Amino acid sequence: MITKDISKFYQFYPCNVTLVGARKGNRVNFMAAAWNVGLSFNPPPFGVSISPKRFTHDMIVKSGEFTCNFLPIENIDIIHGTGRTSGRDYDKVELFSIPLEKPQVIDCPTIESAYAAYECRLVHQYPVGDHNFFVGKVVAVHYNNEVITQKGLLNTEKINFAMYLGSNTYISTDPGTMRLLPAEIEVPVR
Ligand SMILES: Cc1cc2nc3c(=O)[nH]c(=O)nc-3n(C[C@H](O)[C@H](O)[C@H](O)COP(=O)(O)O)c2cc1C
């Protein structure tokens, strides 16, 4: 099928959800963000697309920093909860009992139960449609050493990723589908 009605085009999902954290004064807030992406190897900036409607948006602009926290699907209540409530109405850290971890470089804490978390300094922002794309310089990475393989990969036997499918639906990964392929492929002769 081909359609020009792209308003319900959700096939760019699933996306690995991150919780974007920001701080203003004593207030720390987190929101779920499916639109997050690594942008280059060296340096390794990280990008998140955030609507100006989000409470988190202005906290990032004003503080010039943010964190990205990757939680396993076991923490789905926190993930979905921070994506369906606003810091304007609730202190989400208290509401969802989010365990905070002290930051190393910036002032905004990360989430202790994250299997990986980035501390980012805001270096660019670009308006993209009705969102703003924030590019952060990653200045520190927190990670759980027990879930990293010798090759530096996330151990899928130990981590169940929280992927967002759209429409309030989440899915995790099945380690049985993992494939290790050669870096150089043999191109078939035709
Ligand atoms: C799974 C999920 C993914 C989301 N991804 C994004 C996103 O990438 N960008 C965005 O601006 N909002 C996204 N949202 C919506 C915000 O998380 C939501 O509006 C949240 O309540 C904003 O919180 P805040 O007002 O405290 O900043 C997502 C929501 C969910 C549930």
Ligand as a Chemical Component Dictionary entry (heavy atoms), coordinates in Angstrom:
data_LIG
# 
_chem_comp.id                   LIG 
_chem_comp.type                 NON-POLYMER 
_chem_comp.pdbx_formal_charge   0 
_chem_comp.three_letter_code    LIG 
# 
loop_
_chem_comp_atom.comp_id 
_chem_comp_atom.atom_id 
_chem_comp_atom.alt_atom_id 
_chem_comp_atom.type_symbol 
_chem_comp_atom.charge 
_chem_comp_atom.model_Cartn_x 
_chem_comp_atom.model_Cartn_y 
_chem_comp_atom.model_Cartn_z 
_chem_comp_atom.pdbx_ordinal 
LIG C1  C1  C 0 7.269  6.200  25.078 1  
LIG C2  C2  C 0 7.187  7.691  24.924 2  
LIG C3  C3  C 0 8.087  8.347  24.094 3  
LIG C4  C4  C 0 8.057  9.737  23.964 4  
LIG N1  N1  N 0 8.956  10.350 23.149 5  
LIG C5  C5  C 0 8.978  11.704 23.078 6  
LIG C6  C6  C 0 9.976  12.364 22.312 7  
LIG O1  O1  O 0 10.858 11.752 21.700 8  
LIG N2  N2  N 0 9.953  13.726 22.281 9  
LIG C7  C7  C 0 9.007  14.475 22.950 10 
LIG O2  O2  O 0 9.028  15.704 22.897 11 
LIG N3  N3  N 0 8.052  13.854 23.697 12 
LIG C8  C8  C 0 8.033  12.504 23.794 13 
LIG N4  N4  N 0 7.105  11.871 24.579 14 
LIG C9  C9  C 0 6.138  12.692 25.326 15 
LIG C10 C10 C 0 6.719  13.236 26.648 16 
LIG O3  O3  O 0 7.471  12.261 27.331 17 
LIG C11 C11 C 0 5.538  13.689 27.527 18 
LIG O4  O4  O 0 4.848  14.743 26.876 19 
LIG C12 C12 C 0 5.928  14.077 28.933 20 
LIG O5  O5  O 0 4.749  14.171 29.701 21 
LIG C13 C13 C 0 6.690  15.399 28.999 22 
LIG O6  O6  O 0 7.020  15.615 30.338 23 
LIG P1  P1  P 0 7.439  17.056 30.896 24 
LIG O7  O7  O 0 6.280  18.000 30.606 25 
LIG O8  O8  O 0 7.654  16.848 32.369 26 
LIG O9  O9  O 0 8.676  17.470 30.180 27 
LIG C14 C14 C 0 7.086  10.487 24.682 28 
LIG C15 C15 C 0 6.162  9.820  25.504 29 
LIG C16 C16 C 0 6.211  8.446  25.623 30 
LIG C17 C17 C 0 5.218  7.733  26.512 31 
# 
loop_
_chem_comp_bond.comp_id 
_chem_comp_bond.atom_id_1 
_chem_comp_bond.atom_id_2 
_chem_comp_bond.value_order 
_chem_comp_bond.pdbx_ordinal 
LIG C1  C2  SING 1  
LIG C2  C3  SING 2  
LIG C2  C16 DOUB 3  
LIG C3  C4  DOUB 4  
LIG C4  N1  SING 5  
LIG C4  C14 SING 6  
LIG N1  C5  DOUB 7  
LIG C5  C6  SING 8  
LIG C5  C8  SING 9  
LIG C6  O1  DOUB 10 
LIG C6  N2  SING 11 
LIG N2  C7  SING 12 
LIG C7  O2  DOUB 13 
LIG C7  N3  SING 14 
LIG N3  C8  DOUB 15 
LIG C8  N4  SING 16 
LIG N4  C9  SING 17 
LIG N4  C14 SING 18 
LIG C9  C10 SING 19 
LIG C10 O3  SING 20 
LIG C10 C11 SING 21 
LIG C11 O4  SING 22 
LIG C11 C12 SING 23 
LIG C12 O5  SING 24 
LIG C12 C13 SING 25 
LIG C13 O6  SING 26 
LIG O6  P1  SING 27 
LIG P1  O7  DOUB 28 
LIG P1  O8  SING 29 
LIG P1  O9  SING 30 
LIG C14 C15 DOUB 31 
LIG C15 C16 SING 32 
LIG C16 C17 SING 33 
# 
